[in-house]
Amino acid sequence: MNAMLESLREHWRDQAAALPGDTARRERALEAFLAEGLPTTAEEDWKYTSLAHLEQARLTLPGPVTLARAMAAVERHGVPDLEGPRLVFVNGQLIPPACRLEGRVPGLTIESLAQVLGEHDADEALDRVVDLDRYRLARLNTALFQDGARVRATKGVITDAPIYLLFLTLGDAEAMQLVQPRVLIETAEGASVTVIEHHCGEGEAAVINAVTEIVAQPGSRVTHYRIQEHADTHAQVASLNARLDRDAALVCHNIDLGGAVVRNDVHVRLIAPGADVELNGLYFTRGTSHVDNHTRVDHLAPHTSSREDYRGVLAGRSRAVFNGKVLVAEDAQKIEAHQSNNNLLLSHECEIDTKPELEIYADDVKCSHGATVGQLDATALFYLRSRGLDEDTARGLLTFAFAEEVIARLGIAPLAERLSSTVIGHLPDSDRLRAFT
């Protein structure tokens, strides 16, 4: 057994009793993960993304972080000026002084998973949506996660302010930490919530293995933001799994602006007529970073709809992967599904592997998919140069405009401003670009 699997067994033996929730469920999940190990490039879904560098790493579950260090990190990385409730986790552990829960509307519950696990309804809610056979690293999260957030809205509850969940990872020079955030979002009939799931961090090498489950009951709506701004030393694997009932709606914004190796799996099941999902994505890779997005939308009922638009900006010697699959079941007539993946290459050394897919077993559908890969438009670049801009500024403006089409859809001004600033900071001549935006 390799070093990583040995270290996980050790942690289970040492800390099983301290982990919240159903111990038997956790042990079953760990044994199932250890039996198969990490995904490898021999598997079709992982052929472009290798996790082999983790096999010899001795991963450790993080210990407590001093309050002063945690609060300083929150000040550096949190999105300022966001109104509404907030939960903050540093290295997988809740930091109560950084949280803000006052002002919640009646019928909206926001709580730490560690504090409620052991209650029957909380334990039974876990692993209700995620397919542990398909997403093996989700088994590891189920086995060893230390804490996370649970958001529940009862029937008819509508929230205006977003719920901000900040997950900070502070790498340790002495050990490679395994941080495993867990998020559960449940909306009852007619409810509506907005959740920002913000992953960022700093410091030495660390591994983040995040799982999010969304259960949307009939007529409810979830707007979900997953923002990833990890340090260049961090690797993150994230799985988002959603189930939408009749007339339920989900809007997902997935933004990747950091990390060394990043893998995102998004799996949405539309199980009843009227269910609708919109997936928006932006990834910005640079240096030698690697970002892999795998999305899957299952149309399992008639009169369902989905739209998907992912955009990538690649620089340096980085690499990105996009695999978007739409499955239309045999009885899912009169569905509509559209997906696109557009990529902008800023160097001759970067690489994108893109594969939008349709798998259709019904005959009365409207479906489309497509992908583009290209460089900056020479005519537009010439136009800006002819107006007196130097080449770096002109390239930066065109690149920012390409990314801004996704950022403009976010609808939350402080968040859009933060991400626009981060994107500009990755571009040449960033100080001058800020004067134009």
C-alpha positions, 0 to 999 in steps of 0.5 A: 500500500502506498504512503498516502493510503497508509496515512489515511488508515492511520488517521482513521484509527487515531481519529474515528471516535472524534469525527462527528456522525455515523462512525459505521458509515464513515468506516464503510466509505473509507474501506471502499475508497482504500479498496480502489485507491485514487483514480488513474489516467488509465480511466477514461474520465481521468486520462488527462489528469494525474493524481500520481504525485499524491501517492507517496504523500503522507496526508494528515488531517489538520489540527487546530489553528490559532484564532489570531492566524485564522482571523488574519487569513479571513481578513486577507482572503474574504470577500468584503462588503458582502451582506448576509449570513456567513460561516467561516472554516479554516483548515476544515474547522469552524471559526465562530468569531468570524461567523455572522448569523444574525438577521436570518429570515425565519425558516432558514437554517445555517449550521455547522455539520459537525454540530448537528451530525448525530441527529437522525435527519442530518446523518440521513441527508448525507450521501443522498445525492452524490454517487459514491461509486462514480465519484470515488474521492467523495467516499474519502470525504464522507469518511474523514471530513471534519466539518462543513455547512448545512443550509436548509430553507423551509417551504416558501422561504425566499432569501435576498442576501447571499449565504457566504461559506468561506473555506480557507486552507493554510498549508503547513510546512511540516505536513501535507494537509488533507482538508475536506469541506462538506456542504449540504443545501436543501430547499423545500417547496417554493423556497429560494436561496443563494449560496457562495462557496468560496475556497481559497488559501495560502502556504505550503502544499495541501490537498482539498477534497470538497463535496457539495450536495443540493436537493431542490424540492418542487418549485424551489430555486438555488443559485450556487457560486463555487469560487476557487482561489487557492495558492499555486501549491494547493491541489483541489478535487471538488464534486457538486451533485444536485437533484432537481424536482418538478419546476425546480431551478439551479443556477451554478457559477463555477470560477477557477482562478488558482490552484496547481491541480484542480478537478471539478465534477458537476453532476445534475439530475433533472428528475421531474418535468419543469426542472431547469439548470444553468451552468456557467464556468470560467477557468484561468490557468497560468504557469504550469497549472492544470484545471479539469472540468467534468460536467454531466446533466441527466435529463431523466424526465420530459419538459426539462431544460439545461444551458451550459457555458464554460470559458477558459483563458490559458497562459504559460505552459498550463493545461485545461480539460473540459468534458461536458456530457448531456444525457437524455433518457428514453422517456425524456421527450421535449427537453432542451439542452445546449452547451458550449465551451470556448477557450482563449489561448494566450501562449503557444505552450498551453493546451486545452482538451475539450469534449462536449458530448450528447447521449440522446435516447429520445427523439423529440428534443432540441439539443446543441453543443460546441467548442472553440479554441483560438487566440485573440482576434487580430483585427480587434488587436489591430484596432486597439493598437491603432488607438494608441494602446501598447500591445500588452494593454490591448491584449489584456483588455481583449482577454478581460472582455472575454472573461468578463462575459461570465463574471457579468452574470454573477449578479452580486456586485462585491463578488464580481468586483473581487473576481474582476480584480483577480483576473486583471491581476493575472494579466500583463500591465495590470495597473494600467488595465484597472484604469480602463475597467 
